[in-house]
């Protein structure tokens, strides 16, 4: 089976693509540099499906059935883009983004920078440059509390 592009649309500056693969209709759209998509399985008429499988029908769906599926998917895309554009959703996305940035900063700032030194007793030791802590040398990667 091959995937067929049914329609390309642009809704509020977001390119959208609707494809068909057998009984599956897929949609993809770009929003703020991220790709969103999903698929829906529309079961065809059983008689038509049998005829299509036997090769007696060229298309699995009639033109009207394809148009109905496309209209439904376009409605889903419109609702999705409108939801993503809503102030509540934008605030939620911004809050998640800030939370992620905070966690990344904390992870970055809490990583230790180790230096090997020899102590007063000439034994090797690890020294954390970030936290100013010295621990005994081990064969494992150094860690401290």
Secondary structure, DSSP 8 states (H G I E B T S, - for coil): --EEEEEEEEETTEEEEEEEETTEEEEEEEETTEEEEEEEE----HHHHHHHHHTS-S-SS-HHHHHHHHHHHHHHHHHHHHHHHSHHHHHHHHHHHHHHHHHHHHHHHH---EEEEE-TTS-EEEEETTTTEEEE--SS-----
